[in-house]
Structures are given as C-alpha cells and as structure tokens.
Amino acid sequence: MTDPAVLDQGEKRSDRALVVNEIFGPTVQGEGPSAGRRCGFLRLGGCNLSCHWCDTPYTWDWRGVSDAGAAFDPHKELTARSIEDVLAELLAMRVPLVVVSGGEPMAQQDRLIPLLRELSVRGIAVEIETNGTVIPSDAVLGLGVRFNVSPKLNHSGDPEHRRIKPVALRKLGETPGVAFKFVCQSLADLAEVAALRDDIGLENIWIMPEGKTQQQIGDNMRTIADETVRRGWNLTTRLHILAWGDKRGV
Ligand code: SF4
C-alpha cells in the first residue's frame, strides 16, 4: 500500500500534476474486451491495495512486501508530470485509445479530469483500469470513459474490507460498457466471483488467468476455461505477456 505522502514526492509539483510511473506506446491493450486494440498507456503511481502477486509492484511497493521481493524506490519510479506534458506524449503516439492504468489510477481521479477532457474533445477513447475500490466522481463519469474494473479476490492477500467496496462497485457497474475482470487461478476463484456477482449484481464478467509468464497463463487458463464458459462468462488472456513476456513498457 502506498503511503499518500509518497505521492507528493517528485521532481516538480503542482496541484494539477499527475503522479506518473510510466507512459508508453504505441502498443496494444493486453487484457479484457479491448485486447488487441492499438493504444497508448499511461501508468500512474501508487495503489491502495497490496496484492502479493501484483504485476506492477514498482508502482507502489516501497517496502518489498509483494512476491517480487524487491523494495522499489519511489524517487526513481514516480514523476510528477503536468497535464500538458502527458497529453503531448500521448498525442504523439497517434493512437485511437488511451489506457489509464496503475497502480490505482482512480486515486488521482480529480487530477485526471483535465487530461480526460482533452482526450475526449480529440475523439480519443479512454479506458481506465481500476481495482474498483474508489467511488468515481460525477465529473469523471461525465467524460465518457469506459471502466475495466478488477476487484481483487481472496488470493490477492488483502482483507475483504479493503479490496471489496460495494458502493464503488455498484456505481461503476452503472457506467456504459463497464467490464468486470477477475484475475483467477482456480475453480474456487470462479465460485468466489459468482458469490460477488450475486451479492453486488455484477454483469459483463471477464475471467483472466493470473500469470506473469506464458507458462503460468497457459496453466491457469486450462484450469479455468471450461468452467468460465459453463458459467456464461467471458475469457481473456494477457496478450502483452504472450507477445513480449514480462517486460515493462510494452
Ligand atoms: Fe497491483 Fe492492481 Fe493489486 Fe494494486 S490493485 S496491488 S496495482 S494488482
């Protein structure tokens, strides 16, 4: 979990600055309903959870608590970037879609609004990848972004009261085109997804195998694929891992 004070470290600061981990592209969206679509990636720093298998611990893990086993340095990983800088870098990619990810990007939702507005007026679609713990503001909801919501299951290691926020999930569930994407390793995980769906009323469910290697993704995919289809849900791979392996910046 990121100490909020860490988010205010960086090279230059302003109220409008975004705390950025990395910007990269053109690439393709690797997961979910838009997998394979050409896009640019904006990865913001900081997360309010601490999933032990997190694939981006360099955005939040300053103490070495994740499976990566390394304590990352926020002074190296986080940079305060103005909206103008970020927008210019994304526009230079000439992509039809920008994916805003993290960490947990919705922790910076107010700072994101000017960027989302600039992208919207240029006809560039935006998807926000969120863990579903932050209630979206009406201002963000008015900007036409599509949410890929990935609530974390028991195997992430965080207690339920931190990772499952019904009010936020229900509000996100009302947004156009929303997809709920669950990282799964086992059939028990799928049963947990079903219980959440029934409790909260989730629709458009996507199941994604956990894994940072082709081998792990393949093994977990084979475990969960039949049951995912039987339950009437969608299945997604992690295209960027299959194409480029566990590399940053792709
Ligand atoms: Fe990592 Fe996402 Fe979990 Fe945050 S919510 S710790 S970014 S997997």
Residues whose N, C-alpha, C, O or C-beta is under 5 A from the ligand:
A	BS01	SF4	C47 L49 S50 C51 C54 D55 G102 G103 E104 N131
